[in-house]
Amino acid sequence: MKLSDYKQMPTVEALMQPSPYSVKPDASVAEMVKLMREHQIRHIPIQIGDRVIGIVSERDLGWMKSPAIVLPDANEIPVRHVMTANPYAVEVDTPLTTVVSVMSERKIGAAIVLKEGKLAGIVTVIDICHALVEFLNSEFSDR
């Protein structure tokens, strides 16, 4: 469904990517990077059981490319050491404007979407940009 099809404010569920990949905090950074590359994703929720405890973004890993930093093998670095704890998370019924506003204010690239406290999806700035382009084209293409 397109944003222009809604008669009232859509919830974050309208734009979320359902059932995102996730990893456990003890997974290695190398495993996580492989998962990100294989599925062409830039954000990975970190979970213990059903509870989301963190997130890692592609940007979070940028420091690993610095020649000034001597790192152990990425197979030896657990994800918990590079994750952002307590990520921005919302329930599926949160109004989209609330999510977009908070992401913009905090300058964050993704929001974790929960259903009854469990991981249901993820919405990223890219998802929001795609929806905005689609909305703008549908509203202004024939002018």
Stockholm file with secondary structure:
# STOCKHOLM 1.0

chainA/1-143         MKLSDYKQMPTVEALMQPSPYSVKPDASVAEMVKLMREHQIRHIPIQIGDRVIGIVSERDLGWMKSPAIVLPDANEIPVRHVMTANPYAVEVDTPLTTVVSVMSERKIGAAIVLKEGKLAGIVTVIDICHALVEFLNSEFSDR
#=GR chainA/1-143 SS CCGGGCSSCCBGGGTCEESCCCBCTTSBHHHHHHHHHHHTCSEEEEEETTEEEEEEETGGGGGGGCTTCCCCCGGGSBGGGTCEESCCEEETTSBHHHHHHHHHHHTCSEEEEEETTEEEEEEEHHHHHHHHHHHHHHHHTTC
#=GC SS_cons         CCGGGCSSCCBGGGTCEESCCCBCTTSBHHHHHHHHHHHTCSEEEEEETTEEEEEEETGGGGGGGCTTCCCCCGGGSBGGGTCEESCCEEETTSBHHHHHHHHHHHTCSEEEEEETTEEEEEEEHHHHHHHHHHHHHHHHTTC
//
